[in-house]
Amino acid sequence: MPDSHGFKGNKAALPAKPCAVCGRPMSWRKAWARNWEQVRYCSDACRRRRAEAPR
Ligand SMILES: [Zn+2]
């Protein structure tokens, strides 16, 4: 088995991280390019759910 192909030919692997509310993996979106670090929720629904929860 060749050891040189760690990725399945996908060189442009996009970052992903779990949603802070539902935990589902969010794939990187172009719309989030500028604020990817601050994106925590996969959708507005999750954002609202988080906002409702008291700290
Ligand atoms: Zn979510």
mmCIF file of the protein (N, C-alpha, C, O) and its ligand, coordinates in Angstrom:
data_MODEL
# 
_entry.id   MODEL 
# 
loop_
_entity.id 
_entity.type 
_entity.pdbx_number_of_molecules 
1 polymer     1 
2 non-polymer 1 
# 
_entity_poly.entity_id                      1 
_entity_poly.type                           'polypeptide(L)' 
_entity_poly.nstd_linkage                   no 
_entity_poly.nstd_monomer                   no 
_entity_poly.pdbx_seq_one_letter_code       MPDSHGFKGNKAALPAKPCAVCGRPMSWRKAWARNWEQVRYCSDACRRRRAEAPR 
_entity_poly.pdbx_seq_one_letter_code_can   MPDSHGFKGNKAALPAKPCAVCGRPMSWRKAWARNWEQVRYCSDACRRRRAEAPR 
_entity_poly.pdbx_strand_id                 A 
# 
loop_
_entity_poly_seq.entity_id 
_entity_poly_seq.num 
_entity_poly_seq.mon_id 
_entity_poly_seq.hetero 
1 1  MET n 
1 2  PRO n 
1 3  ASP n 
1 4  SER n 
1 5  HIS n 
1 6  GLY n 
1 7  PHE n 
1 8  LYS n 
1 9  GLY n 
1 10 ASN n 
1 11 LYS n 
1 12 ALA n 
1 13 ALA n 
1 14 LEU n 
1 15 PRO n 
1 16 ALA n 
1 17 LYS n 
1 18 PRO n 
1 19 CYS n 
1 20 ALA n 
1 21 VAL n 
1 22 CYS n 
1 23 GLY n 
1 24 ARG n 
1 25 PRO n 
1 26 MET n 
1 27 SER n 
1 28 TRP n 
1 29 ARG n 
1 30 LYS n 
1 31 ALA n 
1 32 TRP n 
1 33 ALA n 
1 34 ARG n 
1 35 ASN n 
1 36 TRP n 
1 37 GLU n 
1 38 GLN n 
1 39 VAL n 
1 40 ARG n 
1 41 TYR n 
1 42 CYS n 
1 43 SER n 
1 44 ASP n 
1 45 ALA n 
1 46 CYS n 
1 47 ARG n 
1 48 ARG n 
1 49 ARG n 
1 50 ARG n 
1 51 ALA n 
1 52 GLU n 
1 53 ALA n 
1 54 PRO n 
1 55 ARG n 
# 
loop_
_struct_asym.id 
_struct_asym.entity_id 
A 1 
B 2 
# 
loop_
_chem_comp.id 
_chem_comp.type 
_chem_comp.mon_nstd_flag 
ALA 'L-peptide linking' y 
ARG 'L-peptide linking' y 
ASN 'L-peptide linking' y 
ASP 'L-peptide linking' y 
CYS 'L-peptide linking' y 
GLN 'L-peptide linking' y 
GLU 'L-peptide linking' y 
GLY 'peptide linking'   y 
HIS 'L-peptide linking' y 
LEU 'L-peptide linking' y 
LYS 'L-peptide linking' y 
MET 'L-peptide linking' y 
PHE 'L-peptide linking' y 
PRO 'L-peptide linking' y 
SER 'L-peptide linking' y 
TRP 'L-peptide linking' y 
TYR 'L-peptide linking' y 
VAL 'L-peptide linking' y 
ZN  non-polymer         . 
# 
_pdbx_entity_nonpoly.entity_id   2 
_pdbx_entity_nonpoly.name        ? 
_pdbx_entity_nonpoly.comp_id     ZN 
# 
_pdbx_nonpoly_scheme.asym_id         B 
_pdbx_nonpoly_scheme.entity_id       2 
_pdbx_nonpoly_scheme.mon_id          ZN 
_pdbx_nonpoly_scheme.ndb_seq_num     1 
_pdbx_nonpoly_scheme.pdb_seq_num     101 
_pdbx_nonpoly_scheme.auth_seq_num    101 
_pdbx_nonpoly_scheme.pdb_mon_id      ZN 
_pdbx_nonpoly_scheme.auth_mon_id     ZN 
_pdbx_nonpoly_scheme.pdb_strand_id   A 
_pdbx_nonpoly_scheme.pdb_ins_code    . 
# 
loop_
_atom_site.group_PDB 
_atom_site.id 
_atom_site.type_symbol 
_atom_site.label_atom_id 
_atom_site.label_alt_id 
_atom_site.label_comp_id 
_atom_site.label_asym_id 
_atom_site.label_entity_id 
_atom_site.label_seq_id 
_atom_site.pdbx_PDB_ins_code 
_atom_site.Cartn_x 
_atom_site.Cartn_y 
_atom_site.Cartn_z 
_atom_site.occupancy 
_atom_site.B_iso_or_equiv 
_atom_site.pdbx_formal_charge 
_atom_site.auth_seq_id 
_atom_site.auth_comp_id 
_atom_site.auth_asym_id 
_atom_site.auth_atom_id 
_atom_site.pdbx_PDB_model_num 
ATOM   1   N  N  . MET A 1 1  ? 0.849   -1.209 0.000  1.00 0.00 ? 1   MET A N  1 
ATOM   2   C  CA . MET A 1 1  ? 0.000   0.000  0.000  1.00 0.00 ? 1   MET A CA 1 
ATOM   3   C  C  . MET A 1 1  ? 0.873   1.244  0.000  1.00 0.00 ? 1   MET A C  1 
ATOM   4   O  O  . MET A 1 1  ? 1.763   1.378  0.839  1.00 0.00 ? 1   MET A O  1 
ATOM   5   N  N  . PRO A 1 2  ? 0.634   2.123  -0.903 1.00 0.00 ? 2   PRO A N  1 
ATOM   6   C  CA . PRO A 1 2  ? 1.410   3.382  -0.920 1.00 0.00 ? 2   PRO A CA 1 
ATOM   7   C  C  . PRO A 1 2  ? 1.081   4.224  0.291  1.00 0.00 ? 2   PRO A C  1 
ATOM   8   O  O  . PRO A 1 2  ? -0.061  4.279  0.747  1.00 0.00 ? 2   PRO A O  1 
ATOM   9   N  N  . ASP A 1 3  ? 2.097   4.871  0.794  1.00 0.00 ? 3   ASP A N  1 
ATOM   10  C  CA . ASP A 1 3  ? 1.925   5.608  2.034  1.00 0.00 ? 3   ASP A CA 1 
ATOM   11  C  C  . ASP A 1 3  ? 1.852   7.105  1.801  1.00 0.00 ? 3   ASP A C  1 
ATOM   12  O  O  . ASP A 1 3  ? 1.756   7.881  2.752  1.00 0.00 ? 3   ASP A O  1 
ATOM   13  N  N  . SER A 1 4  ? 1.898   7.512  0.546  1.00 0.00 ? 4   SER A N  1 
ATOM   14  C  CA . SER A 1 4  ? 2.042   8.932  0.248  1.00 0.00 ? 4   SER A CA 1 
ATOM   15  C  C  . SER A 1 4  ? 0.705   9.650  0.081  1.00 0.00 ? 4   SER A C  1 
ATOM   16  O  O  . SER A 1 4  ? 0.675   10.875 -0.039 1.00 0.00 ? 4   SER A O  1 
ATOM   17  N  N  . HIS A 1 5  ? -0.391  8.910  0.072  1.00 0.00 ? 5   HIS A N  1 
ATOM   18  C  CA . HIS A 1 5  ? -1.675  9.586  -0.148 1.00 0.00 ? 5   HIS A CA 1 
ATOM   19  C  C  . HIS A 1 5  ? -2.527  9.531  1.122  1.00 0.00 ? 5   HIS A C  1 
ATOM   20  O  O  . HIS A 1 5  ? -3.374  8.652  1.279  1.00 0.00 ? 5   HIS A O  1 
ATOM   21  N  N  . GLY A 1 6  ? -2.287  10.482 2.021  1.00 0.00 ? 6   GLY A N  1 
ATOM   22  C  CA . GLY A 1 6  ? -3.060  10.515 3.256  1.00 0.00 ? 6   GLY A CA 1 
ATOM   23  C  C  . GLY A 1 6  ? -4.500  10.909 2.984  1.00 0.00 ? 6   GLY A C  1 
ATOM   24  O  O  . GLY A 1 6  ? -5.422  10.305 3.532  1.00 0.00 ? 6   GLY A O  1 
ATOM   25  N  N  . PHE A 1 7  ? -4.705  11.923 2.138  1.00 0.00 ? 7   PHE A N  1 
ATOM   26  C  CA . PHE A 1 7  ? -6.050  12.335 1.791  1.00 0.00 ? 7   PHE A CA 1 
ATOM   27  C  C  . PHE A 1 7  ? -6.483  11.627 0.517  1.00 0.00 ? 7   PHE A C  1 
ATOM   28  O  O  . PHE A 1 7  ? -5.658  11.251 -0.315 1.00 0.00 ? 7   PHE A O  1 
ATOM   29  N  N  . LYS A 1 8  ? -7.755  11.458 0.383  1.00 0.00 ? 8   LYS A N  1 
ATOM   30  C  CA . LYS A 1 8  ? -8.275  10.732 -0.768 1.00 0.00 ? 8   LYS A CA 1 
ATOM   31  C  C  . LYS A 1 8  ? -8.280  11.620 -2.011 1.00 0.00 ? 8   LYS A C  1 
ATOM   32  O  O  . LYS A 1 8  ? -9.315  11.774 -2.660 1.00 0.00 ? 8   LYS A O  1 
ATOM   33  N  N  . GLY A 1 9  ? -7.157  12.190 -2.337 1.00 0.00 ? 9   GLY A N  1 
ATOM   34  C  CA . GLY A 1 9  ? -7.089  13.040 -3.517 1.00 0.00 ? 9   GLY A CA 1 
ATOM   35  C  C  . GLY A 1 9  ? -7.730  14.400 -3.307 1.00 0.00 ? 9   GLY A C  1 
ATOM   36  O  O  . GLY A 1 9  ? -7.803  15.205 -4.236 1.00 0.00 ? 9   GLY A O  1 
ATOM   37  N  N  . ASN A 1 10 ? -8.187  14.656 -2.113 1.00 0.00 ? 10  ASN A N  1 
ATOM   38  C  CA . ASN A 1 10 ? -8.825  15.940 -1.852 1.00 0.00 ? 10  ASN A CA 1 
ATOM   39  C  C  . ASN A 1 10 ? -7.820  16.893 -1.228 1.00 0.00 ? 10  ASN A C  1 
ATOM   40  O  O  . ASN A 1 10 ? -7.661  16.919 -0.008 1.00 0.00 ? 10  ASN A O  1 
ATOM   41  N  N  . LYS A 1 11 ? -7.151  17.665 -2.045 1.00 0.00 ? 11  LYS A N  1 
ATOM   42  C  CA . LYS A 1 11 ? -6.123  18.561 -1.533 1.00 0.00 ? 11  LYS A CA 1 
ATOM   43  C  C  . LYS A 1 11 ? -6.733  19.720 -0.778 1.00 0.00 ? 11  LYS A C  1 
ATOM   44  O  O  . LYS A 1 11 ? -6.198  20.154 0.242  1.00 0.00 ? 11  LYS A O  1 
ATOM   45  N  N  . ALA A 1 12 ? -7.868  20.232 -1.282 1.00 0.00 ? 12  ALA A N  1 
ATOM   46  C  CA . ALA A 1 12 ? -8.489  21.402 -0.665 1.00 0.00 ? 12  ALA A CA 1 
ATOM   47  C  C  . ALA A 1 12 ? -9.465  20.980 0.422  1.00 0.00 ? 12  ALA A C  1 
ATOM   48  O  O  . ALA A 1 12 ? -10.669 21.215 0.321  1.00 0.00 ? 12  ALA A O  1 
ATOM   49  N  N  . ALA A 1 13 ? -8.930  20.359 1.454  1.00 0.00 ? 13  ALA A N  1 
ATOM   50  C  CA . ALA A 1 13 ? -9.796  19.956 2.559  1.00 0.00 ? 13  ALA A CA 1 
ATOM   51  C  C  . ALA A 1 13 ? -10.229 21.191 3.331  1.00 0.00 ? 13  ALA A C  1 
ATOM   52  O  O  . ALA A 1 13 ? -9.395  21.965 3.800  1.00 0.00 ? 13  ALA A O  1 
ATOM   53  N  N  . LEU A 1 14 ? -11.525 21.367 3.458  1.00 0.00 ? 14  LEU A N  1 
ATOM   54  C  CA . LEU A 1 14 ? -12.021 22.544 4.147  1.00 0.00 ? 14  LEU A CA 1 
ATOM   55  C  C  . LEU A 1 14 ? -12.131 22.273 5.645  1.00 0.00 ? 14  LEU A C  1 
ATOM   56  O  O  . LEU A 1 14 ? -12.384 21.142 6.061  1.00 0.00 ? 14  LEU A O  1 
ATOM   57  N  N  . PRO A 1 15 ? -11.943 23.301 6.439  1.00 0.00 ? 15  PRO A N  1 
ATOM   58  C  CA . PRO A 1 15 ? -12.056 23.121 7.890  1.00 0.00 ? 15  PRO A CA 1 
ATOM   59  C  C  . PRO A 1 15 ? -13.497 22.851 8.288  1.00 0.00 ? 15  PRO A C  1 
ATOM   60  O  O  . PRO A 1 15 ? -14.427 23.187 7.555  1.00 0.00 ? 15  PRO A O  1 
ATOM   61  N  N  . ALA A 1 16 ? -13.670 22.259 9.420  1.00 0.00 ? 16  ALA A N  1 
ATOM   62  C  CA . ALA A 1 16 ? -15.003 21.985 9.953  1.00 0.00 ? 16  ALA A CA 1 
ATOM   63  C  C  . ALA A 1 16 ? -14.935 21.967 11.462 1.00 0.00 ? 16  ALA A C  1 
ATOM   64  O  O  . ALA A 1 16 ? -13.888 21.700 12.051 1.00 0.00 ? 16  ALA A O  1 
ATOM   65  N  N  . LYS A 1 17 ? -16.067 22.256 12.079 1.00 0.00 ? 17  LYS A N  1 
ATOM   66  C  CA . LYS A 1 17 ? -16.111 22.205 13.541 1.00 0.00 ? 17  LYS A CA 1 
ATOM   67  C  C  . LYS A 1 17 ? -17.545 21.962 13.972 1.00 0.00 ? 17  LYS A C  1 
ATOM   68  O  O  . LYS A 1 17 ? -18.473 22.208 13.201 1.00 0.00 ? 17  LYS A O  1 
ATOM   69  N  N  . PRO A 1 18 ? -17.738 21.486 15.187 1.00 0.00 ? 18  PRO A N  1 
ATOM   70  C  CA . PRO A 1 18 ? -19.091 21.172 15.641 1.00 0.00 ? 18  PRO A CA 1 
ATOM   71  C  C  . PRO A 1 18 ? -19.852 22.415 16.056 1.00 0.00 ? 18  PRO A C  1 
ATOM   72  O  O  . PRO A 1 18 ? -19.276 23.370 16.576 1.00 0.00 ? 18  PRO A O  1 
ATOM   73  N  N  . CYS A 1 19 ? -21.142 22.390 15.823 1.00 0.00 ? 19  CYS A N  1 
ATOM   74  C  CA . CYS A 1 19 ? -22.019 23.469 16.271 1.00 0.00 ? 19  CYS A CA 1 
ATOM   75  C  C  . CYS A 1 19 ? -22.044 23.477 17.798 1.00 0.00 ? 19  CYS A C  1 
ATOM   76  O  O  . CYS A 1 19 ? -22.082 22.422 18.430 1.00 0.00 ? 19  CYS A O  1 
ATOM   77  N  N  . ALA A 1 20 ? -22.025 24.672 18.383 1.00 0.00 ? 20  ALA A N  1 
ATOM   78  C  CA . ALA A 1 20 ? -21.965 24.789 19.836 1.00 0.00 ? 20  ALA A CA 1 
ATOM   79  C  C  . ALA A 1 20 ? -23.266 24.344 20.487 1.00 0.00 ? 20  ALA A C  1 
ATOM   80  O  O  . ALA A 1 20 ? -23.288 24.073 21.688 1.00 0.00 ? 20  ALA A O  1 
ATOM   81  N  N  . VAL A 1 21 ? -24.342 24.263 19.728 1.00 0.00 ? 21  VAL A N  1 
ATOM   82  C  CA . VAL A 1 21 ? -25.639 23.895 20.302 1.00 0.00 ? 21  VAL A CA 1 
ATOM   83  C  C  . VAL A 1 21 ? -25.981 22.441 20.014 1.00 0.00 ? 21  VAL A C  1 
ATOM   84  O  O  . VAL A 1 21 ? -26.195 21.657 20.938 1.00 0.00 ? 21  VAL A O  1 
ATOM   85  N  N  . CYS A 1 22 ? -26.032 22.083 18.752 1.00 0.00 ? 22  CYS A N  1 
ATOM   86  C  CA . CYS A 1 22 ? -26.492 20.736 18.407 1.00 0.00 ? 22  CYS A CA 1 
ATOM   87  C  C  . CYS A 1 22 ? -25.329 19.771 18.192 1.00 0.00 ? 22  CYS A C  1 
ATOM   88  O  O  . CYS A 1 22 ? -25.534 18.558 18.138 1.00 0.00 ? 22  CYS A O  1 
ATOM   89  N  N  . GLY A 1 23 ? -24.121 20.294 18.071 1.00 0.00 ? 23  GLY A N  1 
ATOM   90  C  CA . GLY A 1 23 ? -22.962 19.430 17.969 1.00 0.00 ? 23  GLY A CA 1 
ATOM   91  C  C  . GLY A 1 23 ? -22.736 18.845 16.589 1.00 0.00 ? 23  GLY A C  1 
ATOM   92  O  O  . GLY A 1 23 ? -21.799 18.071 16.393 1.00 0.00 ? 23  GLY A O  1 
ATOM   93  N  N  . ARG A 1 24 ? -23.571 19.198 15.638 1.00 0.00 ? 24  ARG A N  1 
ATOM   94  C  CA . ARG A 1 24 ? -23.374 18.675 14.292 1.00 0.00 ? 24  ARG A CA 1 
ATOM   95  C  C  . ARG A 1 24 ? -22.178 19.349 13.647 1.00 0.00 ? 24  ARG A C  1 
ATOM   96  O  O  . ARG A 1 24 ? -21.929 20.531 13.883 1.00 0.00 ? 24  ARG A O  1 
ATOM   97  N  N  . PRO A 1 25 ? -21.443 18.614 12.841 1.00 0.00 ? 25  PRO A N  1 
ATOM   98  C  CA . PRO A 1 25 ? -20.288 19.194 12.158 1.00 0.00 ? 25  PRO A CA 1 
ATOM   99  C  C  . PRO A 1 25 ? -20.721 20.226 11.124 1.00 0.00 ? 25  PRO A C  1 
ATOM   100 O  O  . PRO A 1 25 ? -21.602 19.969 10.303 1.00 0.00 ? 25  PRO A O  1 
ATOM   101 N  N  . MET A 1 26 ? -20.100 21.377 11.176 1.00 0.00 ? 26  MET A N  1 
ATOM   102 C  CA . MET A 1 26 ? -20.370 22.429 10.189 1.00 0.00 ? 26  MET A CA 1 
ATOM   103 C  C  . MET A 1 26 ? -19.203 22.484 9.236  1.00 0.00 ? 26  MET A C  1 
ATOM   104 O  O  . MET A 1 26 ? -18.051 22.587 9.657  1.00 0.00 ? 26  MET A O  1 
ATOM   105 N  N  . SER A 1 27 ? -19.496 22.417 7.961  1.00 0.00 ? 27  SER A N  1 
ATOM   106 C  CA . SER A 1 27 ? -18.417 22.566 6.993  1.00 0.00 ? 27  SER A CA 1 
ATOM   107 C  C  . SER A 1 27 ? -18.201 24.039 6.717  1.00 0.00 ? 27  SER A C  1 
ATOM   108 O  O  . SER A 1 27 ? -19.110 24.863 6.817  1.00 0.00 ? 27  SER A O  1 
ATOM   109 N  N  . TRP A 1 28 ? -16.996 24.327 6.376  1.00 0.00 ? 28  TRP A N  1 
ATOM   110 C  CA . TRP A 1 28 ? -16.634 25.714 6.069  1.00 0.00 ? 28  TRP A CA 1 
ATOM   111 C  C  . TRP A 1 28 ? -17.449 26.223 4.889  1.00 0.00 ? 28  TRP A C  1 
ATOM   112 O  O  . TRP A 1 28 ? -17.626 25.530 3.888  1.00 0.00 ? 28  TRP A O  1 
ATOM   113 N  N  . ARG A 1 29 ? -17.942 27.452 5.029  1.00 0.00 ? 29  ARG A N  1 
ATOM   114 C  CA . ARG A 1 29 ? -18.677 28.078 3.925  1.00 0.00 ? 29  ARG A CA 1 
ATOM   115 C  C  . ARG A 1 29 ? -17.970 29.358 3.520  1.00 0.00 ? 29  ARG A C  1 
ATOM   116 O  O  . ARG A 1 29 ? -17.320 30.022 4.328  1.00 0.00 ? 29  ARG A O  1 
ATOM   117 N  N  . LYS A 1 30 ? -18.115 29.679 2.251  1.00 0.00 ? 30  LYS A N  1 
ATOM   118 C  CA . LYS A 1 30 ? -17.457 30.891 1.759  1.00 0.00 ? 30  LYS A CA 1 
ATOM   119 C  C  . LYS A 1 30 ? -17.970 32.126 2.494  1.00 0.00 ? 30  LYS A C  1 
ATOM   120 O  O  . LYS A 1 30 ? -17.235 33.085 2.729  1.00 0.00 ? 30  LYS A O  1 
ATOM   121 N  N  . ALA A 1 31 ? -19.261 32.073 2.851  1.00 0.00 ? 31  ALA A N  1 
ATOM   122 C  CA . ALA A 1 31 ? -19.853 33.210 3.566  1.00 0.00 ? 31  ALA A CA 1 
ATOM   123 C  C  . ALA A 1 31 ? -19.207 33.410 4.932  1.00 0.00 ? 31  ALA A C  1 
ATOM   124 O  O  . ALA A 1 31 ? -19.288 34.489 5.519  1.00 0.00 ? 31  ALA A O  1 
ATOM   125 N  N  . TRP A 1 32 ? -18.567 32.361 5.427  1.00 0.00 ? 32  TRP A N  1 
ATOM   126 C  CA . TRP A 1 32 ? -17.953 32.444 6.748  1.00 0.00 ? 32  TRP A CA 1 
ATOM   127 C  C  . TRP A 1 32 ? -16.449 32.697 6.668  1.00 0.00 ? 32  TRP A C  1 
ATOM   128 O  O  . TRP A 1 32 ? -15.749 32.667 7.680  1.00 0.00 ? 32  TRP A O  1 
ATOM   129 N  N  . ALA A 1 33 ? -15.971 32.942 5.473  1.00 0.00 ? 33  ALA A N  1 
ATOM   130 C  CA . ALA A 1 33 ? -14.525 33.069 5.299  1.00 0.00 ? 33  ALA A CA 1 
ATOM   131 C  C  . ALA A 1 33 ? -13.945 34.154 6.203  1.00 0.00 ? 33  ALA A C  1 
ATOM   132 O  O  . ALA A 1 33 ? -12.840 34.010 6.726  1.00 0.00 ? 33  ALA A O  1 
ATOM   133 N  N  . ARG A 1 34 ? -14.693 35.233 6.383  1.00 0.00 ? 34  ARG A N  1 
ATOM   134 C  CA . ARG A 1 34 ? -14.142 36.363 7.142  1.00 0.00 ? 34  ARG A CA 1 
ATOM   135 C  C  . ARG A 1 34 ? -14.251 36.152 8.645  1.00 0.00 ? 34  ARG A C  1 
ATOM   136 O  O  . ARG A 1 34 ? -13.421 36.647 9.407  1.00 0.00 ? 34  ARG A O  1 
ATOM   137 N  N  . ASN A 1 35 ? -15.270 35.420 9.071  1.00 0.00 ? 35  ASN A N  1 
ATOM   138 C  CA . ASN A 1 35 ? -15.457 35.291 10.520 1.00 0.00 ? 35  ASN A CA 1 
ATOM   139 C  C  . ASN A 1 35 ? -15.590 33.839 10.962 1.00 0.00 ? 35  ASN A C  1 
ATOM   140 O  O  . ASN A 1 35 ? -16.333 33.519 11.890 1.00 0.00 ? 35  ASN A O  1 
ATOM   141 N  N  . TRP A 1 36 ? -14.859 32.976 10.282 1.00 0.00 ? 36  TRP A N  1 
ATOM   142 C  CA . TRP A 1 36 ? -14.930 31.549 10.634 1.00 0.00 ? 36  TRP A CA 1 
ATOM   143 C  C  . TRP A 1 36 ? -14.612 31.326 12.102 1.00 0.00 ? 36  TRP A C  1 
ATOM   144 O  O  . TRP A 1 36 ? -15.207 30.454 12.736 1.00 0.00 ? 36  TRP A O  1 
ATOM   145 N  N  . GLU A 1 37 ? -13.700 32.086 12.644 1.00 0.00 ? 37  GLU A N  1 
ATOM   146 C  CA . GLU A 1 37 ? -13.308 31.899 14.039 1.00 0.00 ? 37  GLU A CA 1 
ATOM   147 C  C  . GLU A 1 37 ? -14.487 32.161 14.968 1.00 0.00 ? 37  GLU A C  1 
ATOM   148 O  O  . GLU A 1 37 ? -14.574 31.582 16.051 1.00 0.00 ? 37  GLU A O  1 
ATOM   149 N  N  . GLN A 1 38 ? -15.384 33.025 14.545 1.00 0.00 ? 38  GLN A N  1 
ATOM   150 C  CA . GLN A 1 38 ? -16.478 33.420 15.433 1.00 0.00 ? 38  GLN A CA 1 
ATOM   151 C  C  . GLN A 1 38 ? -17.754 32.628 15.190 1.00 0.00 ? 38  GLN A C  1 
ATOM   152 O  O  . GLN A 1 38 ? -18.695 32.701 15.979 1.00 0.00 ? 38  GLN A O  1 
ATOM   153 N  N  . VAL A 1 39 ? -17.784 31.876 14.104 1.00 0.00 ? 39  VAL A N  1 
ATOM   154 C  CA . VAL A 1 39 ? -18.980 31.087 13.819 1.00 0.00 ? 39  VAL A CA 1 
ATOM   155 C  C  . VAL A 1 39 ? -19.078 29.935 14.808 1.00 0.00 ? 39  VAL A C  1 
ATOM   156 O  O  . VAL A 1 39 ? -18.154 29.131 14.928 1.00 0.00 ? 39  VAL A O  1 
ATOM   157 N  N  . ARG A 1 40 ? -20.180 29.858 15.502 1.00 0.00 ? 40  ARG A N  1 
ATOM   158 C  CA . ARG A 1 40 ? -20.338 28.806 16.505 1.00 0.00 ? 40  ARG A CA 1 
ATOM   159 C  C  . ARG A 1 40 ? -21.599 27.984 16.290 1.00 0.00 ? 40  ARG A C  1 
ATOM   160 O  O  . ARG A 1 40 ? -21.736 26.900 16.856 1.00 0.00 ? 40  ARG A O  1 
ATOM   161 N  N  . TYR A 1 41 ? -22.510 28.484 15.486 1.00 0.00 ? 41  TYR A N  1 
ATOM   162 C  CA . TYR A 1 41 ? -23.775 27.798 15.334 1.00 0.00 ? 41  TYR A CA 1 
ATOM   163 C  C  . TYR A 1 41 ? -24.018 27.459 13.870 1.00 0.00 ? 41  TYR A C  1 
ATOM   164 O  O  . TYR A 1 41 ? -23.649 28.219 12.974 1.00 0.00 ? 41  TYR A O  1 
ATOM   165 N  N  . CYS A 1 42 ? -24.646 26.301 13.637 1.00 0.00 ? 42  CYS A N  1 
ATOM   166 C  CA . CYS A 1 42 ? -24.832 25.847 12.268 1.00 0.00 ? 42  CYS A CA 1 
ATOM   167 C  C  . CYS A 1 42 ? -25.975 26.580 11.608 1.00 0.00 ? 42  CYS A C  1 
ATOM   168 O  O  . CYS A 1 42 ? -26.071 26.595 10.380 1.00 0.00 ? 42  CYS A O  1 
ATOM   169 N  N  . SER A 1 43 ? -26.857 27.196 12.403 1.00 0.00 ? 43  SER A N  1 
ATOM   170 C  CA . SER A 1 43 ? -28.029 27.826 11.809 1.00 0.00 ? 43  SER A CA 1 
ATOM   171 C  C  . SER A 1 43 ? -28.578 28.885 12.756 1.00 0.00 ? 43  SER A C  1 
ATOM   172 O  O  . SER A 1 43 ? -28.180 28.962 13.919 1.00 0.00 ? 43  SER A O  1 
ATOM   173 N  N  . ASP A 1 44 ? -29.500 29.701 12.245 1.00 0.00 ? 44  ASP A N  1 
ATOM   174 C  CA . ASP A 1 44 ? -30.119 30.709 13.103 1.00 0.00 ? 44  ASP A CA 1 
ATOM   175 C  C  . ASP A 1 44 ? -30.907 30.054 14.224 1.00 0.00 ? 44  ASP A C  1 
ATOM   176 O  O  . ASP A 1 44 ? -30.981 30.586 15.332 1.00 0.00 ? 44  ASP A O  1 
ATOM   177 N  N  . ALA A 1 45 ? -31.497 28.897 13.934 1.00 0.00 ? 45  ALA A N  1 
ATOM   178 C  CA . ALA A 1 45 ? -32.267 28.194 14.967 1.00 0.00 ? 45  ALA A CA 1 
ATOM   179 C  C  . ALA A 1 45 ? -31.377 27.882 16.162 1.00 0.00 ? 45  ALA A C  1 
ATOM   180 O  O  . ALA A 1 45 ? -31.782 28.080 17.308 1.00 0.00 ? 45  ALA A O  1 
ATOM   181 N  N  . CYS A 1 46 ? -30.178 27.400 15.904 1.00 0.00 ? 46  CYS A N  1 
ATOM   182 C  CA . CYS A 1 46 ? -29.252 27.088 16.992 1.00 0.00 ? 46  CYS A CA 1 
ATOM   183 C  C  . CYS A 1 46 ? -28.798 28.364 17.677 1.00 0.00 ? 46  CYS A C  1 
ATOM   184 O  O  . CYS A 1 46 ? -28.621 28.389 18.895 1.00 0.00 ? 46  CYS A O  1 
ATOM   185 N  N  . ARG A 1 47 ? -28.613 29.396 16.922 1.00 0.00 ? 47  ARG A N  1 
ATOM   186 C  CA . ARG A 1 47 ? -28.181 30.662 17.523 1.00 0.00 ? 47  ARG A CA 1 
ATOM   187 C  C  . ARG A 1 47 ? -29.235 31.146 18.518 1.00 0.00 ? 47  ARG A C  1 
ATOM   188 O  O  . ARG A 1 47 ? -28.907 31.608 19.611 1.00 0.00 ? 47  ARG A O  1 
ATOM   189 N  N  . ARG A 1 48 ? -30.494 31.033 18.127 1.00 0.00 ? 48  ARG A N  1 
ATOM   190 C  CA . ARG A 1 48 ? -31.579 31.469 19.023 1.00 0.00 ? 48  ARG A CA 1 
ATOM   191 C  C  . ARG A 1 48 ? -31.655 30.564 20.246 1.00 0.00 ? 48  ARG A C  1 
ATOM   192 O  O  . ARG A 1 48 ? -31.853 31.039 21.364 1.00 0.00 ? 48  ARG A O  1 
ATOM   193 N  N  . ARG A 1 49 ? -31.500 29.282 20.037 1.00 0.00 ? 49  ARG A N  1 
ATOM   194 C  CA . ARG A 1 49 ? -31.563 28.364 21.181 1.00 0.00 ? 49  ARG A CA 1 
ATOM   195 C  C  . ARG A 1 49 ? -30.496 28.708 22.199 1.00 0.00 ? 49  ARG A C  1 
ATOM   196 O  O  . ARG A 1 49 ? -30.731 28.675 23.407 1.00 0.00 ? 49  ARG A O  1 
ATOM   197 N  N  . ARG A 1 50 ? -29.325 29.037 21.696 1.00 0.00 ? 50  ARG A N  1 
ATOM   198 C  CA . ARG A 1 50 ? -28.230 29.379 22.594 1.00 0.00 ? 50  ARG A CA 1 
ATOM   199 C  C  . ARG A 1 50 ? -28.507 30.691 23.313 1.00 0.00 ? 50  ARG A C  1 
ATOM   200 O  O  . ARG A 1 50 ? -28.203 30.841 24.496 1.00 0.00 ? 50  ARG A O  1 
ATOM   201 N  N  . ALA A 1 51 ? -29.088 31.635 22.585 1.00 0.00 ? 51  ALA A N  1 
ATOM   202 C  CA . ALA A 1 51 ? -29.367 32.949 23.161 1.00 0.00 ? 51  ALA A CA 1 
ATOM   203 C  C  . ALA A 1 51 ? -30.397 32.856 24.260 1.00 0.00 ? 51  ALA A C  1 
ATOM   204 O  O  . ALA A 1 51 ? -30.368 33.638 25.210 1.00 0.00 ? 51  ALA A O  1 
ATOM   205 N  N  . GLU A 1 52 ? -31.315 31.899 24.140 1.00 0.00 ? 52  GLU A N  1 
ATOM   206 C  CA . GLU A 1 52 ? -32.356 31.758 25.151 1.00 0.00 ? 52  GLU A CA 1 
ATOM   207 C  C  . GLU A 1 52 ? -31.814 31.183 26.452 1.00 0.00 ? 52  GLU A C  1 
ATOM   208 O  O  . GLU A 1 52 ? -32.314 31.485 27.536 1.00 0.00 ? 52  GLU A O  1 
ATOM   209 N  N  . ALA A 1 53 ? -30.794 30.358 26.331 1.00 0.00 ? 53  ALA A N  1 
ATOM   210 C  CA . ALA A 1 53 ? -30.276 29.714 27.542 1.00 0.00 ? 53  ALA A CA 1 
ATOM   211 C  C  . ALA A 1 53 ? -29.579 30.730 28.425 1.00 0.00 ? 53  ALA A C  1 
ATOM   212 O  O  . ALA A 1 53 ? -28.735 31.482 27.938 1.00 0.00 ? 53  ALA A O  1 
ATOM   213 N  N  . PRO A 1 54 ? -29.902 30.777 29.694 1.00 0.00 ? 54  PRO A N  1 
ATOM   214 C  CA . PRO A 1 54 ? -29.216 31.687 30.635 1.00 0.00 ? 54  PRO A CA 1 
ATOM   215 C  C  . PRO A 1 54 ? -27.807 31.212 30.909 1.00 0.00 ? 54  PRO A C  1 
ATOM   216 O  O  . PRO A 1 54 ? -27.515 30.018 30.852 1.00 0.00 ? 54  PRO A O  1 
ATOM   217 N  N  . ARG A 1 55 ? -26.942 32.154 31.206 1.00 0.00 ? 55  ARG A N  1 
ATOM   218 C  CA . ARG A 1 55 ? -25.546 31.766 31.442 1.00 0.00 ? 55  ARG A CA 1 
ATOM   219 C  C  . ARG A 1 55 ? -25.358 31.294 32.861 1.00 0.00 ? 55  ARG A C  1 
ATOM   220 O  O  . ARG A 1 55 ? -24.249 30.926 33.247 1.00 0.00 ? 55  ARG A O  1 
HETATM 221 ZN ZN . ZN  B 2 .  ? -26.555 23.555 15.334 1.00 0.00 2 101 ZN  A ZN 1 
# 
